[in-house]
Every structure is written in C-alpha cells, then in structure tokens.
Amino acid sequence: MKLSLQKILLILTLLLIPSFSADAQVAFLNEIVRSEGFNFGFTGNGARARGMGNAFLAVSDDITGVGWNPAGVFKMESPVLGLSFNSLRPRGASSSDRLDLSGPFIAFERISRDHTGTFGALTSANFVAPIRVKGHPFVASASYTRVSDEYQFSNIEFDEIAIFAIFNEVGTLIDLDTVIASVGVISELEGGIDAVNFGFGTRLSGNLALGASLNIYGGAVQRHTSFSITADNIPVNNFQNGLLTATALSADSSKFGGFNFTIGLKHDGERFDAGLVLRTPFSLNQKSLNFNAQIVKINDIVADTDTTITIDLLTKYEIPLMLGFGIGYNVSESWLLALDAEYRHFSTQQIKIRQSITLVPGADNIEEFVILSEEQWQWSNVFILRAGTEYLNETGIGTIPFRAGIGYVPVPTPDTDINGVRSTAVSYEFSLGTGIHWEQIKLDLAYNYSTLDLESPGFAARSKNKNHFVTASFTGYF
C-alpha cells in the first residue's frame, strides 16, 4: 500500500494540531484561531507613579495625570513637557513533563519556557498647558503612553504515538500501523499596546475637580513560531516504511485599534485627597497578517511544500468598564500615602473572531463572527489593589524624593490547571523610586519588579515569569 500525499498531509496536520494548542489557541470550525493572553492593564505611565506602585488615582497631579485621573491635571499652573523611557527585562523559566491522553493520540510532553529578553523604548510623552474657555480656567493635556508591554516565549517538545488502520485494495483491514513522531515548537511574541490621550481638567467648585480624556489605542505585536516534526515508520508502500520530516515557519503581525473615554473626579482636602475614575467599555480590534511556510520530506525527498499568506484577520476583544477609586493621605507637607482599588468585570466579555467578510459594492461589507465559548476561553474578573508612598527630602542640591509601592494585580487571563479547572492568576508587584527635583526640571527614576505564575490549557507548562522594569522620566516647566 502506497501512502498518498493526502494521507501524509493528514498525518502532518493531526500531529501539528496539539502543538498549536500550546500557546493558548482555540480550534473551532476546522480552523486554528489564536486568543492571546494579553495584559490589558490600560494604566498610565511615568516614573513617579511607577515608583509609588501605580497607586496614583487620587494623586494624579503631575504631567502624567491624564493617563490616570485627568481631573488631577487641573493643579498644573504652567505649561509642562515630560518624557519617560522604560527598560523591560523579562526573566523566569519553567518546565514540565507530562503524559497527555486528551488529544487524538498519546503524547509524551516536555515543555520549557525561557522568559528572557531586554527591551527599551520611549513609553510616555506628555504636554499640559493652562487655557481659558469663555473665561473659565481649564488645563489641557495631550500624551502618548505605552499602556501594556507584552512578551511571551515558549519552547515545547513532545512525542506522539499515532495508530492508523491499513486496508487493502478491497477495503479489508489488514494491519495496524504505529507512527512515532517527535514535535517541537518554539514561539516568541513581543510588542505592546499604546494610547494617545487628549484630555482636560477643570475645577467644578471648591475642592472638587472634573476631568475627561479621549483615549485612542494603537500599538503592535509580532509573533514568530517555528514547528518541526520527525515521524518514523511512515508506510510509504506495501514493502517500505519511511522517515517523515516537516518544518514550518509562522509569522504573525498584529496591529491594535480602538478608543474609549476616561472620566475622573478629584477632591483635594487639607489632609485627604480622593479620586474616582471611570473608563468606558470598548472593543479593542486586533488586525493581523499571517505568513506560513512548510516543507514535508519523505526519506529526505521533498514530498510537499506550501506557502500561505492570510491578510485582514480580525479579532475583537470586548474590554469592560473599569471603575477605580483612590485615596491619598498627606501625613505632612513632605510625606504622602496613597491607596488605589480598581475593578474590571472581564468574565462577561467576549472574544469575537471574524470568520468571513463579503465585500458589497456601494454598501457596508457583510461580516460574520464566531464568539469563543466559555469552554474555549473565558476571562477572569479582576479586583486590583495598589499602595504607595512618597517622601520629599529637601537638600542643598535639590529635592530628593523617596518612593515605594506594592500591588496585588489579578490578570484577566485565567490560570487553568491540568484538569481544566480555572482560577484567577495574580501578579504581585513591588517598586522603588527616587530622583532629584529643581525649580524647573524634575528627574525621576523608578524600579518595578513583578511576578506572575500562570498555567494555560492544552500542552502548556506553568509559567513563572518575573519582569524587571526601569523607568526614567524628565519633566520640564516653562
């Protein structure tokens, strides 16, 4: 019996499907659709806020305020320009060995993750200036902010045992054939989600200020994935078995788009400050281009090659309303304590993946979407707590701030164990900050350390990620 090219490709496809599951992708409608575990933090930036553990909703009185609570920028009394730079150093590694019987074949799995890299970029550019509209004072603000840094890496290896029936020319079962395959997958994603913010702050009455901003989201991520398969004992004909080798390369480039609004209130008291922030829900669109190339060989002879380019892929992430509340307590003129709480109801939000699009001349295009079910993907609700402090030390060379903060930050991507039981994954954050301030120039520096243990469904090891952030900010007063 000669093994047809169609059967070779079927074997290849069946062996590849489990490897796609390794990066939290979902198979449905005979297609493989990726649902990435993005951060979706949507916070502001700046070394001062990061040094205080991002407990900044009730403070928000510097140039980065429009990304936190736009009501706070009303306290800015002159035009100000600010820039921030981040250096991200992801660290951490994990591995696992497991016998998996949940797929179409028996799989002996070994997975390793090396969460290692170094990335640096401009992550915040801000400008604020006081203005008057019909005699009423406002403070206008425009900024660019990196709201989410994304990095993922995995190296997956597993062996599969596949059993196929062999029939003769008249359809009689004559034998069972066993194919042993070794599969390897290396996948890396990097990039982030950005925002451009346009906002204002103004005083309503007394110590109460109101602020609002339009947030336009962009940014991009790139994923590069390589697959390799070596399958022995492939039946080439009735008298000969062969060695199948297959390699595939996949490159995905995704760009984000969407917008929402932030509405903030801030109360400035003699000792206590309070801030209330609402971020409206919106749909974050991820448009992607995918390139795939594969080569299949039997006994080192090319049996098939294939290259495909898929454009205009679209995934819609429903981002829920965010409600945040913060308080600040001025122990003295030099010492500030801050506490923030945020809630986001992710569990009822959906991920929609466009299945098809029909172009209609002179009318709206017809789009059909598939909504991922709870069995395929479900986010977790998040309730975030952050606390921070700042102490200003007056010296002969300038004011030197000392800052520290901690954070309990659940993430929407659920932690799913080997039995499919979901729980909320939590990132723990710690930060320190300092700098030096003069009358017209402020230089600030912050260090943030975060940890996250996360296990994904399918062929995935528990990830033990540790991220190191260093943020440097410059603020200049005109």
C-alpha positions, 0 to 999 in steps of 0.5 A: 500500500502506497501512502498518498500525499493526502494521507501524509498531509493528514498525518502532518496536520493531526500531529501539528494540531496539539502543538498549536494548542500550546500557546493558548489557541482555540480550534473551532470550525476546522480552523486554528484561531489564536486568543492571546493572553494579553495584559490589558492593564490600560494604566498610565505611565511615568516614573513617579507613579511607577515608583509609588506602585501605580497607586496614583488615582487620587494623586494624579497631579503631575504631567502624567495625570491624564493617563490616570485621573485627568481631573488631577491635571487641573493643579498644573499652573504652567505649561509642562513637557515630560518624557519617560523611557522604560527598560523591560527585562523579562526573566523566569523559566519553567518546565514540565513533563507530562503524559497527555491522553486528551488529544487524538493520540498519546503524547509524551510532553516536555515543555520549557519556557525561557522568559528572557529578553531586554527591551527599551523604548520611549513609553510616555510623552506628555504636554499640559498647558493652562487655557481659558474657555469663555473665561473659565480656567481649564488645563489641557493635556495631550500624551502618548503612553505605552499602556501594556508591554507584552512578551511571551516565549515558549519552547515545547517538545513532545512525542506522539504515538499515532495508530492508523488502520491499513486496508487493502485494495478491497477495503479489508483491514489488514494491519495496524500501523504505529507512527512515532513522531517527535514535535517541537515548537518554539514561539516568541511574541513581543510588542505592546499596546499604546494610547494617545490621550487628549484630555482636560481638567477643570475645577467644578467648585471648591475642592472638587475637580472634573476631568475627561480624556479621549483615549485612542489605542494603537500599538503592535505585536509580532509573533514568530513560531517555528514547528518541526516534526520527525515521524518514523515508520511512515508506510510509504508502500506495501514493502517500505516504511519511511522517515517523515520530516516537516518544518514550518515557519509562522509569522504573525503581525498584529496591529491594535485599534480602538478608543474609549473615554476616561472620566475622573473626579478629584477632591483635594482636602487639607489632609485627604485627597480622593479620586474616582475614575471611570473608563468606558467599555470598548472593543479593542480590534486586533488586525493581523497578517499571517505568513506560513511556510512548510516543507514535508520530506519523505526519506529526505525527498521533498514530498510537499511544500506550501506557502500561505499568506492570510491578510485582514484577520480580525479579532475583537476583544470586548474590554469592560468598564473599569471603575477605580477609586483612590485615596491619598493621605498627606501625613505632612507637607513632605510625606504622602500615602496613597491607596488605589482599588480598581475593578474590571468585570472581564468574565462577561466579555467576549472574544469575537473572531471574524470568520468571513467578510463579503465585500458589497459594492456601494454598501457596508461589507457583510461580516460574520463572527464566531464568539469563543465559548466559555469552554474555549476561553473565558476571562477572569474578573479582576479586583486590583489593589495598589499602595504607595508612598512618597517622601520629599527630602529637601537638600542643598542640591535639590529635592530628593524624593523617596518612593515605594509601592506594592500591588496585588494585580489579578490578570484577566487571563485565567490560570487553568490547571491540568484538569481544566479547572480555572482560577484567577492568576495574580501578579504581585508587584513591588517598586522603588523610586527616587530622583532629584527635583529643581525649580524647573526640571524634575528627574525621576527614576523608578524600579518595578519588579513583578511576578506572575505564575500562570498555567494555560490549557492544552500542552502548556507548562506553568509559567513563572515569569518575573519582569524587571522594569526601569523607568526614567522620566524628565519633566520640564516647566516653562 
